[in-house]
């Protein structure tokens, strides 16, 4: 079966056709690279300009004088180490809780076939139709006075960790991947005497690295960029994550210092993507396991 493309093989076989193709291809790649990288360049260099140069019209592409003081001032004046550490603790805890409980729930719904499993899954997926803003008040009332034990989780990382566990999208993503794992693989493990938990740990999880990487990225980014919920549950400024602290501490801060703080705050997520990019790409084709 032949594959139809925008450029025919006959056109590519001619020198002129190849030249036109690679010229257009290179131009498109360069334009997309500029579109994505220019805002990053603008933010990084903007922190190295003087306050007057940042605000001037028309703007300058290259700083007239390079000032690194914006980054050092942001690091000290805005207490970035403390707030970055708060964010790391909150994101890591939410990631761990979500990975453990969502994986266990998805495995149970996919392979253990519990009673009323389809009803439970339908109820979980129905929560995706509820706007996140509509759940803010019920969640706040719950963490402010935890049912049964009547304990407040305000100003506690648990107020971030526990609500993050109930992520219907990631649970469904994991379940769909588990559904694609051949039943023969699990039956072979049962014949060898492997129990349900052992099968999950030794067979299913190693096969699920791509989708686990994707879920990890989603979980970490969701907590790292969240603003409204941490603003509500952390009234103590010393425990606020970076997303809230940048807004709370930006009132009397120079624009260059604020831009530098935003650059520093974005570095962990960029590094995370670069480290796990292979898992993200592999997760796109998750579910292609062959029996």
Residue pairs with C-beta under 8 A, 6 or more apart in sequence:
7 17
7 21
10 17
11 17
11 21
12 18
12 21
43 259
43 262
43 263
44 263
45 62
45 63
46 54
46 256
46 259
47 70
47 71
47 74
47 256
47 257
47 259
47 260
47 263
48 63
48 66
48 67
48 68
48 70
48 256
49 60
49 63
49 64
49 65
49 67
49 256
50 63
50 64
50 65
50 67
50 256
51 254
51 255
51 256
53 60
53 63
53 64
54 255
54 256
54 259
55 255
67 256
70 254
70 256
70 257
70 259
70 260
71 260
71 263
71 264
73 254
73 257
73 260
74 80
74 257
74 258
74 260
74 261
74 264
75 81
75 264
77 249
77 253
77 257
78 245
78 246
78 249
78 253
78 257
78 261
79 245
79 249
80 242
80 261
80 264
80 265
82 238
83 240
83 241
83 242
83 245
84 242
84 264
84 265
84 268
86 239
86 240
86 241
86 242
87 223
87 224
87 241
87 242
87 243
88 268
89 157
90 157
90 160
90 161
90 223
90 230
90 241
91 219
91 220
91 223
91 224
92 220
93 157
93 158
93 160
93 161
94 160
94 161
94 164
94 165
94 219
94 220
94 222
94 223
95 216
95 219
95 220
95 223
97 161
97 162
97 164
97 165
98 164
98 165
98 167
98 170
98 215
98 219
99 212
99 215
99 216
99 219
101 165
102 165
102 167
102 170
102 171
102 174
102 215
103 174
103 200
103 205
103 208
103 212
104 200
105 171
106 171
106 172
106 174
106 175
106 178
107 174
107 178
107 200
107 204
108 114
108 117
109 117
109 120
109 121
109 175
110 175
110 178
110 179
111 178
111 181
111 186
111 204
112 196
114 120
121 172
121 175
124 168
124 171
124 172
125 168
125 172
127 166
127 168
128 168
128 169
133 228
136 228
136 229
136 232
139 163
139 229
140 232
140 233
143 152
143 153
143 154
143 158
143 159
143 162
143 163
143 233
144 152
144 153
144 154
145 151
145 152
146 152
146 153
153 159
153 162
153 233
154 233
154 234
154 235
155 233
155 234
155 235
155 236
155 239
156 233
159 233
159 234
160 223
160 229
160 230
160 233
163 229
164 219
164 222
164 223
167 218
167 219
167 222
169 218
170 215
170 218
170 219
173 211
173 214
173 215
173 286
174 208
174 211
174 212
174 215
176 287
177 208
177 211
177 286
177 287
178 204
178 208
179 287
180 286
180 287
180 288
180 289
181 204
181 207
181 208
181 289
182 289
182 290
182 291
184 291
185 203
185 207
185 291
186 199
186 203
186 204
189 198
189 199
189 202
189 203
190 199
194 202
194 203
205 212
207 289
209 279
209 282
210 279
210 282
210 283
210 285
210 286
211 283
211 286
211 287
212 279
213 276
213 279
213 280
213 282
213 283
214 279
214 280
214 283
214 286
216 276
216 279
217 272
217 273
217 276
217 279
217 280
220 269
220 272
221 269
223 241
224 241
224 242
224 243
224 268
224 269
225 243
225 269
226 241
226 243
227 243
227 244
227 247
230 240
230 241
230 243
230 244
231 240
231 244
231 247
234 240
234 241
234 244
237 245
237 248
240 248
242 265
243 265
246 258
246 261
246 262
246 265
250 258
250 261
253 261
273 280
